[in-house]
Amino acid sequence: MPAKVVKKKNLSALKRARQAEKRNERNRMERTRIKNVIKAVETSVSAGDKEASDRSLKTAVKTIDTARLKGVIHKNNAARKISKLTKKVNMLEKPASA
């Protein structure tokens, strides 16, 4: 956060500042939601529960993809997160053999 924000004078700048504030709040909530669903998947994976992991992975993929479509996160960032989670869930199926 900047130490001191200079107040804008013209109406369009004031409106832009209001819009930016709303969008920032909305995006912050969406990023928090992403972190929570990722944590849910990782918790179910560490517990070793395959069914819960599958359910939470499905929810996580949907949430991350929605955030990507809204422009909250970059498409490559979303793909990386989804890939990482899917790999973790798939490791539950087969034992570590190599």
SULTAQUI-V730782 format. One record per residue. N is the residue number from 1. RES is the residue in three letters. SS is DSSP state (2 for helix, 1 for strand, 0 for the rest). OMEGA is omega as a letter, one per 20 degrees, with the letter a starting at -180 (999 if undefined). Layout:
BEGIN
N|RES|SS|OMEGA + N|RES|SS|OMEGA
END
This chain:
BEGIN
1|MET|0|r + 2|PRO|0|a + 3|ALA|0|a + 4|LYS|0|a + 5|VAL|0|r + 6|VAL|0|a + 7|LYS|0|r + 8|LYS|0|a + 9|LYS|0|a + 10|ASN|0|a + 11|LEU|2|a + 12|SER|2|r + 13|ALA|2|r + 14|LEU|2|r + 15|LYS|2|r + 16|ARG|2|r + 17|ALA|2|r + 18|ARG|2|a + 19|GLN|2|a + 20|ALA|2|r + 21|GLU|2|r + 22|LYS|2|a + 23|ARG|2|r + 24|ASN|2|r + 25|GLU|2|a + 26|ARG|2|a + 27|ASN|2|r + 28|ARG|2|r + 29|MET|2|a + 30|GLU|2|r + 31|ARG|2|r + 32|THR|2|r + 33|ARG|2|r + 34|ILE|2|r + 35|LYS|2|a + 36|ASN|2|a + 37|VAL|2|r + 38|ILE|2|r + 39|LYS|2|r + 40|ALA|2|r + 41|VAL|2|a + 42|GLU|2|r + 43|THR|2|a + 44|SER|2|r + 45|VAL|2|a + 46|SER|2|r + 47|ALA|2|r + 48|GLY|0|a + 49|ASP|0|a + 50|LYS|2|a + 51|GLU|2|r + 52|ALA|2|r + 53|SER|2|r + 54|ASP|2|r + 55|ARG|2|a + 56|SER|2|r + 57|LEU|2|r + 58|LYS|2|r + 59|THR|2|a + 60|ALA|2|a + 61|VAL|2|r + 62|LYS|2|a + 63|THR|2|a + 64|ILE|2|a + 65|ASP|2|r + 66|THR|2|r + 67|ALA|2|r + 68|ARG|2|a + 69|LEU|2|r + 70|LYS|2|r + 71|GLY|0|r + 72|VAL|0|r + 73|ILE|0|a + 74|HIS|0|a + 75|LYS|2|r + 76|ASN|2|r + 77|ASN|2|r + 78|ALA|2|a + 79|ALA|2|r + 80|ARG|2|r + 81|LYS|2|a + 82|ILE|2|a + 83|SER|2|a + 84|LYS|2|a + 85|LEU|2|a + 86|THR|2|r + 87|LYS|2|r + 88|LYS|2|a + 89|VAL|2|a + 90|ASN|2|r + 91|MET|0|r + 92|LEU|0|a + 93|GLU|0|a + 94|LYS|0|r + 95|PRO|0|a + 96|ALA|0|a + 97|SER|0|r + 98|ALA|0|999
END
